[in-house]
């Protein structure tokens, strides 16, 4: 954030996907290589970087971990309540928005520890009961299996000048609805985008 050209990430996605995972060599560029791969649909290539995170600085490691936690097809990083709480506690983004987005996305993707799911969501003020008309509509459409309607309502829920203007609870309903109707790759891509663009 601040020095990242987000529009360039999809352009370098294919090149990023060809790089052998090496945390020492990529260093602080690692999260942006991972973000580039997710933006271009190379999610399995990005997932291979899970084993390279220990060589990174704290900031690069946390951002890379958050990207992989939300964007990878299979869970390859630590998703324990302790690790999630640590990320939220150390988050220095505006109003802790990145940590809130992380928990919202993991909740929607059904990746939170089941025995602590409710507590983690409550700690970042994510109310899973649809309170607004939009939330009720996207939840009902997901329950009926209406993929097209869910996709349109997800797009409507993301209408904002930047990610900091999107309420974390909306990311929860978007990822949950897409996940429920079988559009998991799109849910993960949106979640990873939130991890990349929120500063």
C-alpha positions as CSV (number, residue, x, y, z in Angstrom):
1,X,0.0,0.0,0.0
2,X,1.2,3.4,-1.0
3,X,3.8,2.3,-3.5
4,X,2.1,-0.7,-5.2
5,X,0.7,-0.3,-8.7
6,X,-2.3,-2.6,-8.4
7,X,-3.1,-2.3,-12.1
8,X,0.3,-3.9,-12.9
9,X,-0.3,-7.0,-10.8
10,X,-2.4,-8.9,-13.4
11,X,0.1,-7.9,-16.0
12,X,3.0,-9.7,-14.2
13,X,0.8,-12.6,-13.0
14,X,2.2,-15.1,-15.5
15,X,5.8,-14.1,-14.9
16,X,5.2,-14.3,-11.1
17,X,3.8,-17.8,-11.5
18,X,6.9,-19.0,-13.2
19,X,9.2,-18.0,-10.3
20,X,10.4,-20.7,-7.9
21,X,9.2,-20.0,-4.4
22,X,12.1,-18.5,-2.5
23,X,11.4,-16.2,0.4
24,X,15.0,-15.1,0.8
25,X,15.3,-14.0,-2.8
26,X,11.9,-12.4,-3.1
27,X,12.0,-10.9,0.4
28,X,9.5,-8.0,0.8
29,X,8.3,-8.5,-2.8
30,X,6.8,-11.8,-1.9
31,X,3.3,-10.6,-1.0
32,X,3.0,-8.7,-4.2
33,X,4.2,-11.7,-6.3
34,X,1.5,-13.8,-4.5
35,X,-1.1,-11.1,-5.0
36,X,-0.2,-10.9,-8.7
37,X,-0.7,-14.6,-9.1
38,X,-4.1,-14.5,-7.5
39,X,-5.1,-11.6,-9.6
40,X,-4.3,-13.6,-12.7
41,X,-5.9,-16.9,-11.6
42,X,-2.6,-18.7,-10.8
43,X,-3.9,-19.7,-7.4
44,X,-2.1,-23.1,-7.3
45,X,1.2,-21.5,-8.2
46,X,0.6,-18.9,-5.4
47,X,-0.2,-21.7,-2.9
48,X,3.3,-23.2,-3.4
49,X,4.7,-20.1,-1.6
50,X,3.3,-21.3,1.7
51,X,6.6,-23.0,2.5
52,X,8.7,-19.8,1.8
53,X,7.1,-17.6,4.4
54,X,9.5,-18.3,7.3
55,X,12.3,-16.5,5.5
56,X,10.3,-13.2,5.3
57,X,10.3,-10.1,7.5
58,X,7.3,-9.8,9.9
59,X,5.3,-7.4,7.6
60,X,5.9,-9.4,4.4
61,X,5.2,-12.6,6.2
62,X,1.9,-11.4,7.6
63,X,0.6,-10.0,4.3
64,X,1.7,-13.2,2.4
65,X,0.1,-15.4,5.1
66,X,-3.2,-13.4,4.8
67,X,-3.2,-13.7,1.0
68,X,-2.6,-17.5,1.2
69,X,-5.1,-18.0,4.0
70,X,-7.9,-16.5,1.9
71,X,-6.8,-17.1,-1.7
72,X,-5.3,-20.6,-1.9
73,X,-7.5,-23.5,-3.1
74,X,-6.5,-25.6,-0.1
75,X,-5.4,-24.6,3.3
76,X,-1.6,-24.7,3.5
77,X,-0.9,-22.1,6.2
78,X,-1.7,-22.1,9.9
79,X,-5.4,-21.1,10.4
80,X,-5.6,-21.7,14.1
81,X,-7.5,-19.2,16.2
82,X,-4.2,-18.2,17.8
83,X,-2.6,-17.3,14.4
84,X,-5.7,-15.4,13.3
85,X,-5.9,-13.5,16.6
86,X,-2.2,-12.6,16.4
87,X,-2.7,-11.1,12.9
88,X,-5.7,-9.1,14.0
89,X,-3.8,-7.8,17.1
90,X,-0.8,-6.7,15.1
91,X,-2.7,-5.2,12.2
92,X,-1.8,-1.5,11.8
93,X,-4.1,-0.7,8.9
94,X,-6.7,2.1,9.2
95,X,-9.1,1.1,12.0
96,X,-7.7,-2.4,11.9
97,X,-9.6,-2.9,8.7
98,X,-7.3,-5.6,7.2
99,X,-7.7,-7.8,10.3
100,X,-11.5,-7.4,10.2
101,X,-11.5,-8.2,6.4
102,X,-9.4,-11.3,7.1
103,X,-11.8,-12.7,9.7
104,X,-14.8,-11.8,7.6
105,X,-13.4,-13.5,4.5
106,X,-12.3,-16.6,6.4
107,X,-15.8,-16.8,8.0
108,X,-17.5,-16.5,4.6
109,X,-15.1,-19.2,3.1
110,X,-15.8,-21.5,6.1
111,X,-12.1,-21.5,7.1
112,X,-12.4,-20.3,10.7
113,X,-11.9,-22.9,13.4
114,X,-15.4,-24.3,14.0
115,X,-15.2,-24.2,17.8
116,X,-14.1,-20.5,17.8
117,X,-15.8,-19.2,14.7
118,X,-18.6,-17.3,16.5
119,X,-16.1,-15.7,19.0
120,X,-13.7,-14.6,16.3
121,X,-16.4,-13.0,14.2
122,X,-17.9,-11.3,17.3
123,X,-14.5,-9.9,18.2
124,X,-14.3,-7.9,14.9
125,X,-18.0,-7.0,15.0
126,X,-19.2,-9.2,12.2
127,X,-22.9,-9.9,12.6
128,X,-23.8,-12.9,10.5
129,X,-27.5,-12.2,10.7
130,X,-28.5,-10.3,7.5
131,X,-29.8,-7.0,8.7
132,X,-29.9,-4.9,5.5
133,X,-32.0,-5.4,2.5
134,X,-28.9,-6.2,0.4
135,X,-27.6,-8.7,2.9
136,X,-31.0,-10.4,3.0
137,X,-31.2,-10.5,-0.8
138,X,-27.8,-12.0,-1.3
139,X,-28.3,-14.6,1.5
140,X,-31.7,-15.6,0.1
141,X,-30.3,-15.9,-3.4
142,X,-27.5,-18.1,-2.2
143,X,-30.0,-20.3,-0.3
144,X,-31.9,-20.8,-3.6
145,X,-28.7,-21.5,-5.5
146,X,-29.0,-18.6,-7.8
147,X,-25.4,-18.1,-9.0
148,X,-26.1,-15.3,-11.4
149,X,-28.1,-13.2,-8.9
150,X,-25.4,-13.8,-6.2
151,X,-22.7,-12.7,-8.6
152,X,-24.6,-9.5,-9.4
153,X,-25.4,-8.7,-5.8
154,X,-21.7,-9.4,-4.9
155,X,-20.7,-6.8,-7.5
156,X,-23.2,-4.3,-6.1
157,X,-21.9,-4.9,-2.6
158,X,-18.4,-3.9,-3.7
159,X,-19.3,-0.5,-5.2
160,X,-17.0,1.8,-3.3
161,X,-14.1,4.2,-4.1
162,X,-11.6,1.8,-2.4
163,X,-11.5,-1.2,-0.2
164,X,-11.4,0.9,3.0
165,X,-15.0,2.0,2.2
166,X,-16.3,-1.5,2.0
167,X,-17.8,-2.7,5.4
168,X,-16.1,-5.9,6.5
169,X,-19.6,-7.4,7.1
170,X,-20.3,-7.0,3.4
171,X,-17.2,-9.0,2.5
172,X,-18.5,-11.7,4.8
173,X,-21.9,-12.0,3.1
174,X,-20.2,-11.8,-0.4
175,X,-17.7,-14.6,0.3
176,X,-20.3,-16.7,2.1
177,X,-22.9,-16.4,-0.7
178,X,-20.4,-17.1,-3.4
179,X,-19.0,-20.1,-1.5
180,X,-22.5,-21.5,-0.9
181,X,-23.5,-21.5,-4.6
182,X,-20.2,-23.1,-5.7
183,X,-18.4,-20.0,-6.9
184,X,-15.6,-20.6,-4.4
185,X,-12.8,-19.5,-6.8
186,X,-14.4,-16.1,-7.2
187,X,-15.0,-15.8,-3.4
188,X,-11.3,-16.6,-2.8
189,X,-10.2,-14.1,-5.5
190,X,-12.2,-11.3,-4.0
191,X,-11.0,-12.2,-0.5
192,X,-7.3,-12.2,-1.6
193,X,-7.9,-8.8,-3.4
194,X,-9.1,-7.4,-0.1
195,X,-5.9,-8.7,1.6
196,X,-3.7,-7.1,-1.1
197,X,-5.5,-3.7,-1.4
198,X,-6.2,-2.8,2.2
199,X,-3.5,-0.7,3.8
